[in-house]
Amino acid sequence: MMFLRDVGLCALWAGIVTANQSCGSPDVHVDVAIIGGGSGGIHAAIQLKDAGASVLVVEKKDRIGGHAETYVNPETGVSANVGVVVFENRDIVHQYFDRLGVPYSVSIPNFGGGPSATYDFSTGVKVPPATPAQAQQQQKAVQDAVQAYSENVLSKYPWIDDGFLVPNPIPDELYMPFGELAHKYNFTALMPSMWSYNWYAGNITTLPSLYGIKNFGPGLLNSSATGFVRPKSGVTTSLYDAAAKDLGSSVLLSSTVHSVDRQSRSGGVTLVVSQPNKPPQKIYAKKLLVAIPPTLTNVGKYDLSKNEQNLFSKFNALAYFAGVCHVPGFNASLHNFGINTPFNQPIAPGNNGSLQHRRHHH
């Protein structure tokens, strides 16, 4: 399960003039070419379109939506969402759903079904449930931690949900390991919730505090208490179905980017892109938005400068797999719990979160 923290537009653009596709030619002329049809790329495409720009989204998969997928049981017709399941309860999310005409509701998710148990998946040891007294004590500790985190951390970095618009000079504590920051400001009781909402961000104690705070900003903190946004239909991908219909031919699916040239053409960029069983085509754009993780694996074929290569070589994209399987007789929710790890973070590689039964009714 993955929680979408931000669908905000992370690109700056100005002076864009609409240009039409060339008739009778495989070449395409647009204002903005967007590489990546995930949440960020599609939100940017809708926003740019509404601002009067012509856009073209280049997506390597055969669908848009990135990590948001919906599996439909062929026997029952019941859908199950995997990857991104719910969205933060923020104005920008409400506006996005309204723009695409997708009805939504706000609620605390209730995942799973059947009996619930907690294990350390790496050892197979069952973790006994907390006693009422322990649960009450833990709840009080979390409430105190939320207050400390809000007052001592989030209040100092109100920009954290809007991007990495870090101040200059960067405060020393943003370089600090996140575990040390938690001890400094007394919000350690909140750390298990932080990793549970961010599968898998790596060892939460050693993350630079900038990334730790970014992974649990005001939007996510508020949503964890007040509820998350999700389509009323229960089908997460309905948001992207609506976006695909809205964008129409402005999306190239199953596409491979062979090259990106930002140097030889003044005032623009040239992409060479191909789709299965079609000849490569050139895309001429005035602006380029890269809406995929800027790792060398993803962007190594682009015309990177030495500084860009040095910078992007330091990035990595940690991820996990989400899927659906059929286990006869399984009727429970099993939660992974690291017995011997800081803040009980599950050991990876392995099942990072939980295995949940989905009730399927005809």
C-alpha positions in Angstrom: 0.0 0.0 0.0 1.4 3.4 -0.9 0.1 6.8 0.0 0.4 9.5 -2.5 1.8 12.5 -0.7 1.7 15.2 -3.4 0.3 15.6 -6.8 1.6 19.1 -7.1 3.2 20.5 -10.3 6.9 20.7 -9.9 7.9 22.6 -13.0 8.5 26.2 -13.8 7.6 27.4 -17.2 7.1 30.8 -18.8 6.5 32.4 -22.2 5.0 29.2 -23.7 3.3 29.6 -27.0 0.9 27.0 -28.4 2.1 25.1 -31.4 0.2 22.6 -33.5 1.3 19.1 -34.6 2.7 19.0 -38.1 0.2 17.6 -40.6 1.3 14.6 -42.6 4.6 14.2 -40.7 5.6 11.8 -37.9 7.3 14.7 -36.2 5.4 16.5 -33.4 5.7 20.1 -32.3 4.4 21.0 -28.8 5.0 23.6 -26.1 6.0 21.1 -23.4 7.2 17.5 -23.7 6.7 15.5 -20.5 8.7 12.3 -19.9 6.7 10.1 -17.5 3.0 9.5 -17.2 2.9 8.9 -13.5 1.1 11.0 -11.0 3.4 14.0 -11.3 3.6 14.0 -15.1 -0.1 13.6 -15.6 -1.0 16.3 -13.1 1.5 18.6 -14.8 0.0 17.8 -18.2 -3.5 18.7 -17.0 -2.3 21.9 -15.4 -0.4 23.0 -18.5 -3.2 22.1 -20.8 -5.6 24.3 -18.7 -3.1 27.1 -19.0 -3.3 27.0 -22.8 -0.1 25.0 -23.6 0.1 22.1 -26.0 1.7 19.0 -24.3 2.8 15.5 -25.1 3.3 12.9 -22.4 5.8 10.1 -23.2 5.1 7.0 -21.0 7.0 3.7 -21.2 4.1 1.6 -19.9 0.9 0.8 -21.7 -1.2 2.9 -19.3 -0.7 6.1 -17.3 -0.9 6.4 -13.5 2.5 5.1 -12.4 2.3 3.1 -9.2 -1.5 3.3 -9.1 -3.0 0.1 -10.5 -6.4 -1.7 -10.0 -6.7 -5.5 -10.3 -10.2 -6.8 -11.1 -10.9 -10.4 -10.0 -11.9 -12.2 -13.2 -14.2 -14.6 -11.2 -16.0 -12.1 -9.0 -15.5 -8.8 -10.8 -14.4 -7.2 -7.5 -11.5 -4.7 -7.8 -8.5 -4.4 -5.6 -6.1 -1.4 -5.7 -2.4 -1.9 -5.4 0.5 0.5 -5.4 -1.0 4.0 -4.7 -4.3 3.3 -2.9 -5.3 6.7 -1.4 -4.4 10.3 -1.7 -3.6 13.0 0.9 -6.5 15.1 2.1 -5.4 18.4 0.7 -7.0 21.2 -1.4 -4.8 20.5 -4.4 -6.0 16.9 -4.4 -9.7 18.0 -4.1 -9.2 20.4 -7.0 -7.6 17.7 -9.1 -10.4 15.2 -8.6 -13.0 18.0 -9.3 -11.2 19.0 -12.4 -11.3 15.5 -13.8 -14.9 14.9 -12.7 -14.1 12.0 -10.4 -16.3 11.8 -7.3 -14.3 11.2 -4.1 -14.8 10.7 -0.4 -12.5 11.3 2.7 -12.1 8.5 5.2 -9.7 6.6 7.3 -8.9 3.4 5.3 -9.9 0.1 6.7 -7.7 -2.4 4.9 -7.7 -6.2 5.4 -10.2 -8.5 6.8 -10.5 -11.5 9.1 -8.3 -11.9 12.1 -5.3 -9.8 12.5 -1.8 -10.9 13.8 1.6 -9.4 13.9 4.8 -11.3 13.1 8.5 -10.6 12.5 8.5 -12.0 8.9 12.2 -12.5 8.9 12.2 -14.8 11.9 8.6 -16.1 12.0 8.2 -15.0 15.6 4.7 -13.9 16.5 4.4 -10.6 18.3 1.8 -10.6 21.1 -0.8 -7.8 21.0 -0.5 -4.9 23.3 -2.4 -5.0 26.6 -5.1 -2.2 27.0 -2.7 -0.4 29.4 0.2 -0.6 26.9 -2.1 0.5 24.0 -3.3 3.5 26.1 0.3 4.4 27.0 1.4 4.1 23.4 -1.5 6.3 22.2 -0.5 9.0 24.6 3.1 8.8 23.6 2.2 9.2 19.9 -0.1 12.2 20.6 2.8 13.9 22.5 5.1 13.0 19.6 2.7 14.5 17.0 2.6 17.8 19.0 6.4 17.9 19.4 6.9 17.2 15.7 4.4 19.8 14.6 5.6 22.5 16.9 9.4 21.9 16.7 9.9 20.7 13.1 7.0 21.3 10.7 6.4 24.8 11.9 10.0 25.7 10.8 9.7 24.2 7.3 6.3 25.2 5.9 7.5 24.6 2.4 8.2 20.9 2.8 5.0 19.8 1.0 5.7 22.1 -1.9 9.1 20.6 -3.0 12.7 20.9 -2.0 12.8 24.7 -1.9 15.4 24.6 0.8 16.7 27.9 2.3 20.2 29.1 1.7 22.2 28.3 3.8 20.6 24.9 4.5 20.0 24.4 8.2 22.5 22.0 9.7 19.7 19.9 11.2 18.4 19.0 7.8 21.6 17.0 7.2 21.3 15.3 10.5 20.3 11.6 10.5 16.5 11.5 11.0 16.8 9.3 14.1 18.9 11.9 15.8 16.4 14.6 14.9 13.6 12.5 16.4 15.6 12.2 19.7 16.4 15.9 19.7 12.8 17.0 19.4 11.2 14.1 21.2 9.0 12.6 18.5 10.5 9.0 18.5 7.1 7.5 19.3 5.9 8.8 15.9 8.7 7.0 13.9 6.9 3.7 13.5 3.9 5.5 11.9 6.3 7.4 9.7 7.9 4.3 8.1 4.5 2.5 7.9 3.2 5.3 5.6 6.4 5.3 3.5 7.2 1.8 2.4 10.1 1.6 1.7 12.2 4.7 2.3 15.2 2.9 3.5 16.5 2.9 7.1 14.4 5.7 8.6 17.0 6.4 11.3 19.8 7.1 8.8 17.9 9.1 6.3 19.0 12.8 6.1 16.4 14.7 8.1 15.4 16.6 5.0 14.0 13.4 3.4 12.5 12.2 6.6 10.5 15.4 7.0 9.6 15.4 3.4 8.2 11.9 3.7 5.9 12.9 6.5 4.9 16.5 5.9 1.9 18.4 7.1 -0.4 16.9 4.5 0.3 13.3 5.4 0.3 14.0 9.1 -3.1 15.6 8.8 -4.5 12.9 6.6 -3.4 10.1 9.0 -5.7 11.7 11.5 -8.6 13.1 9.5 -8.8 10.7 6.6 -7.5 10.2 3.0 -9.1 11.0 -0.3 -10.1 8.1 -2.6 -12.5 7.7 -5.5 -16.1 6.9 -4.4 -16.0 4.0 -6.8 -13.2 2.5 -4.9 -11.2 2.2 -8.1 -8.0 4.2 -7.8 -7.2 4.1 -11.5 -10.5 5.9 -12.3 -8.6 9.1 -11.7 -6.2 8.2 -14.5 -8.8 6.8 -16.7 -10.4 10.3 -16.6 -7.1 12.0 -17.2 -6.3 9.7 -20.2 -9.7 10.6 -21.7 -9.1 14.2 -21.2 -5.6 14.2 -22.7 -6.4 11.9 -25.5 -3.7 11.8 -28.2 -1.5 14.0 -26.1 -0.2 10.8 -24.4 2.2 8.3 -26.1 2.0 4.9 -24.4 4.5 2.1 -24.6 7.1 4.6 -25.6 10.9 4.5 -25.5 13.0 7.7 -25.3 16.1 7.1 -27.4 17.7 10.5 -27.1 17.2 14.0 -25.7 18.9 16.9 -27.3 18.8 20.3 -25.5 21.8 21.8 -27.1 21.7 21.9 -30.9 18.3 23.7 -31.3 18.1 27.2 -29.9 15.0 27.8 -27.7 13.9 24.2 -27.6 14.6 20.5 -27.1 14.4 17.5 -29.5 13.4 14.0 -28.4 13.6 10.8 -30.5 10.9 8.5 -29.3 9.6 5.1 -30.6 6.6 2.9 -30.0 6.2 -0.8 -30.9 5.8 -1.4 -34.6 6.2 2.2 -35.5 9.1 4.1 -36.8 10.9 6.5 -34.4 9.6 10.0 -34.4 11.0 13.4 -33.4 9.3 15.6 -30.9 10.1 19.2 -30.9 9.3 21.1 -27.7 9.9 24.5 -26.3 10.2 23.1 -22.7 11.0 19.7 -21.3 9.6 18.3 -18.0 11.3 15.1 -16.7 8.7 13.5 -14.4 10.6 10.3 -13.6 13.2 9.6 -11.0 16.4 11.4 -12.3 18.7 8.4 -11.8 21.4 7.6 -14.3 19.5 4.4 -15.2 16.6 6.5 -16.3 18.2 9.6 -17.8 21.7 8.3 -18.8 20.9 8.6 -22.5 20.0 12.2 -22.3 22.5 15.0 -23.2 23.7 15.4 -19.6 26.4 17.9 -18.7 29.2 16.7 -16.4 27.6 18.5 -13.5 24.3 16.8 -14.2 26.0 13.4 -14.4 27.8 14.0 -11.1 24.5 15.0 -9.4 22.3 12.3 -10.8 24.8 9.6 -10.0 24.2 10.4 -6.4 20.5 9.6 -6.7 18.8 6.3 -6.2 15.2 5.2 -6.4 14.2 2.7 -3.7 11.0 0.9 -4.4 8.9 -2.1 -3.6 6.6 -4.5 -5.5 2.9 -4.5 -4.9 0.8 -7.4 -6.2 -2.2 -9.7 -5.8 -2.0 -13.4 -5.2 -4.5 -16.2 -4.4 -3.8 -18.3 -1.3 -6.5 -20.9 -0.6 -7.7 -20.8 3.0 -6.0 -17.5 3.8 -8.4 -15.2 5.7 -6.4 -12.8 7.8 -4.3 -9.7 7.9 -0.7 -10.4 8.8 1.5 -7.4 9.7 5.3 -7.3 9.5 7.2 -6.1 12.6 10.9 -5.9 13.1 11.6 -7.2 16.6 15.2 -6.2 16.7 15.3 -3.1 14.4 15.1 0.6 15.3 11.4 1.6 15.7 10.4 -1.9 14.6 11.0 -1.2 10.9 10.7 -4.5 8.9 13.8 -6.0 7.4 14.2 -5.6 3.6 14.3 -7.3 1.2 11.2 -9.1 2.2 7.5 -8.3 2.9 7.7 -4.7 4.0 4.2 -4.1 5.3 1.5 -6.6 5.5 -0.4 -9.4 3.8 -4.1 -8.7 3.8 -7.2 -10.7 2.9 -9.6 -9.0 0.6 -13.2 -10.0 1.0 -14.7 -10.7 -2.5 -18.5 -10.7 -2.8 -20.5 -11.3 -5.9 
